Amino acid sequence: MKIAILLYDKFTALDAVGPYEILSRLPGAELCFVGLEKGPVRSDTGRLAITADASLDETPSAELLLIPGGPGDEAACAEQRILDWVQRIHEGSKWTASVCTGALILAAAGILDGVQATTHWARYARLEELGAKAKAERVVRQGKIITAAGVSAGIDMALELAAAECGEDVAKMLQLGIEYDPHPPFDCGSPDKAPAALAEMVRASMRANRA
């Protein structure tokens, strides 16, 4: 399976690397990080770069397309070369997937018009502005389109894709292999569980990161 993970300036690292840890281990997987151009692409903190081994022009097709989110999502939504490429890859893909606000890029490309999808909880309204139907679930699958909520949900989504492609036993082996057995120290991983003031602080921080 040929897998393409899009990179763009100020993407969120775990959005890409979390699914990568699962998808790169699928039997027969050929995974490539793809950018506007070849070379290092900086994540949202500016402290980590992942190398895009291929440019958009060098990647005419993929069976699985994955779009990560991050504070650079709005700039990516405004980049016509990215939108054209996402549309082109989606037309021939077996799976089209996003993590966190990567769903906004899919929506900006017209792929989520009238489609149920999820994204980071603080960006539901923006997702609906772009034509999708926001759904407050960790992973949402609509045909060949599969979207994951914020950041860490990308690992769950990748495991679902692994199960769909290779069966549950393979997916379970991959989960065990990376010891994905989360026990967070705080029960504060969604706005339904977090204090309202804390949720507002997160929203404010996200707005500032996009400024």
Secondary structure, 3 states (H helix, E strand, C coil): CEEEEECCCCECHHHHHHHHHHHCCCCCCEEEEEECCCEEEEECCCCCEEEECEECCCCCCCCEEEECCCCCHHHHHCCHHHHHHHHHHHHHCCEEEEECCHHHHHHHCCCCCCCEECCCHHHHHHHHHCCCEECCCCEEEECCEEEECCCCHHHHHHHHHHHHHHCHHHHHHHHHHCCCCCCCCCCCCCCCCCCHHHHHHHHHHHHHHHC
